[in-house]
Amino acid sequence: MLGTKNVHVTTDGGIYTVEIDRAPVNALSFDMFDQIRQVFQALALEEKMRVVVLRSAGEKAWIAGNDVREFVDLTYGTTIDGTARVRSTFNAIYECPVPVIAAIDGAAVGSGLCIASLCDIRIASVKASFALPEIDVGILGGGRHAFRLVGNGAARWMMFTGKRIDANEAFRLTLVDQVVSHDQLEQTAYALAEEIASKSPASMRLAKAAFNESEIMPLQLGYERECTFSARSRLHPDATEAASAWVEKRQPNYALHRE
């Protein structure tokens, strides 16, 4: 069983959907972080998985950050322990071996913004909003995740003010990759998922790993690392099938090389 009490998993061929479901606003308790981590660690073993769509239940919020009620009695020691659980969950999402598409409808604040940033592609509805309000609830975090996607100044502005921005401003800052209407969000996210799922599964996993490993490297070292993944792709018959299909002007048939 892949899902947990508040994190549901459904599959449609190689497209896996992970849904966060904790009414009323999908706030994340430490137990919720553990559930999300368990799900993504289990997904990493799914050989049939081609792409993940990460969404949430309800319309009030996508993920409304941490459950602030757990902050009241935090000490230095319990904060160290708790944030270690949070980090391991974030790592499990980031290290998912296939692309993860965030379909964001509603508020993605605090840890919700961080989780969105750890996905490979972010599609937001016009109802989405984003913030790093930690400064207002007695804790810090999320600035480094925002900084991966937006400029240093924008990340500091969000962290220091805690102010919320709408989907269009998030797109301008490159925090999200596409903004669509509320009614188009699901269709857009799954159309992209189907396109990704149609590619070579072997090459897609190598591409994901190459991005993750090279993004923090200097340009020359990062490209050198990416080239090793390119060489590794030639060890799989999908690579020859892709090139042959291109030359022969036909659709590749990667299913020939799947077990």
N, C-alpha and C positions, 0 to 999 in steps of 0.2 A: 504494500500500500504506500503510495507516494505522498498523499496528502496528510494533513493533521487537522485538529479541531477547527482552527481558524485560517488555515492555508490550504486551499483546495486546488487539486491538480486534475485537469481533464486533457484528453488527447484526441487528436484528429489526424491520423497518419503520423507524420513526423512533426506536426505542429503541437506543441505542448502549451497549455494555458495554466498559469499560476495566478490564483485569485486570493488577495488578502481580504479577509472577512471578519472584522471585529467591530460590530456596531457600538456606538453610532457613527464614529468618524475614523475608524481603523487606526486608532492610536496604538503605538507599539509599547507594550510592556516588555520587561526582560524575557518573560516567558514567550512572548510573540517573536522576539528576536531568535530565541532558540528554535521555535517552530519553523521559521523561514530558513534558518541555517540547515536544519535537518532535511527540509524539502530540497534545497538546492544541492546538498551533498548527495542525496539519493538520485537526483536528476543527473548528476555527473556520471552515473553508472549506466544511464539509459542509452544503449547503442543505437536505438531507432530514432532518437530525438534529433531533429534538424534545426529547430528554432523554438524559442520560448517567447510567449506574449505575457507580460506581467501587467495585471490589471487589479482593480479592487472592486468590492461589492459596495452597493449604496451610492448615493449621489451627493452626500454632504461633503465628502472629502475623498481624495485618492489615498493618501496616507498623511494623517494630521500629526506627524512627529511622534515623539515619545509620550507615554502616559505620565503627565507631570505629577500625578499623585504619588508616583514612586520616588520623586525627587525630594519630597519633604524631609524624609528621614535619612537621606544619603549622608555618609561620612566620607572622609578622604579614602579610607580603605575600601568601602563598598562601592565607591565610584570607580576606583581602579579595577575592581573585579567586574563591575557591571559593564564598563566600557570595553573590557576585554571580550565579553560576550558579544557586544555590538560589533566590534572589529571583525571577529571571526565570521559573523553573519555577513557583513559587507564583503569580506574576502570570498565567501562562498558564492555570492552573486557575481562578483567581478570575474571569478575564475570559472564560471559556467563554460563548458567547452564549446557551446554553440552560441550564436548571437541571441541577445535578449532585447526585445522591443518593449519599451514602456509605453502603455496606452493610458495617458494621464487625463483624468476627468475629475476636476475638483482640486482642492488644496493639496499641494505637495510641499509640506513645510518641515523644517528641521531634518530629522532622519528620513522623512519622506523625500525631501529634495536630494539627500545623499544617496538613497536607493535609486532614485531616477538617474542620478549622475553615473552610477555604476553599470547601468544598462548601456547597450551599444548604440541604440537609437531611441530617441524620445519623440513621441508624437503626442501633442497636447490638444485638447479641445479648447474652444474659446472660453469655456467655463473654468479652466485650470488657473491656478495661481501658485506662487512660489515665495518662500520666505525662509530666513534663518533666524528664528526668534529666540534662540537659546539665551541670548544676553538678557532677555526679560524674564527668564524662568530659573535663573541661578545656576546655569551650567554653560559650557562652551562646546563647540564642535561643529563640523560641517563646512568650515571655511576652506579647508584643503580640498574637499570634494568639489565645491563650487569653483575653486580656482582652476581645476582641470578644464573647465568648460568656458568660463568667462574670464575677463581680464582681472588683474590683481586689484585694481581700484574698485571694480564692480563687486568683487567678492568681499572686499573690506567694507564697502558701503552696506552690503546686505548684512554682514555680520555685526557691524557696529551700530546699525540703526534698527535691525530686526524688521524693517518695513517689508510689506508684501508687494510683489509685482504681478501684473497680469500676464496672460499667455503671450500677447503680442510683444510686450517688453522683454519677456524671456526669450522669445525668438530673436529679437534685435540683439540681445546680449549673447546669443548662441547657446543659451542654456537648454533650449529645445531645438529640434531639427525641423519640425513642421507643426503648423497650427491649422486645425480644421474645425468645422462646425461640430457641435455636440452629436448631431445625428450621423455624421460621417466618421466619427472616431473609430468605431469598431470595424467598419468596412475598410478603412484606410490601413489600420494596423494589420488586419488579417490578409489583405491583399499583398502587403509587403512581406508578411510571414510566408505566404505561399510562394512568392518570387524567390525568397531566400531558400526555402525548402526544396525548390526545383534545381538548385545548383548541386555540384558534386559534394556529397557529405564529407568525404575525406579532405577535399581542398578547403571547404568552409571551416572545418575544425582547425586546420593548419593556419588559415588566415586569421582566425580569432586568436590563436595562441601567439602568432607573430605580432599582431597589434599589441597585445597585452605585454609581451616581453620587450618590445622595442620602443614603446611610447615614452618611457622615462630615460632612454638612452640619448646621448648626443647624436646628431644626424648621421654622421658617417658610421658610427658603431651600430646604430639602430638599423640602418639599411644593410649593413653587413650581416646582422642577425637575421633580418628578413630574407636575405638571399639564401641562408641555410635552410629556411623553411621552404623556399621555392625549390631548392634541390630535393628536399625530402618529398615534395609533392610528386616528383617524377618516379618515386618508388611505387606509386599506386597506379593501377591501370586507368583510373578516371582521367589522369593527366593526358594520356595518349588519346583517349576517347574524346576529350574536349577539343584537342587540337585537330583531330581527324574530322570531327563534326564541323568545325569552323571552316576548314579547307573544302569540305564536301558540301557546304551550305545546307546542312540539315541540323535537326535538333539532336543533341547528345542523348545517349541512352545509358545513364549511369547505373540503372538497375541491373544491367548485365554483369556488373562487378560487385554487386551486393550479395552478401550471404543470405 
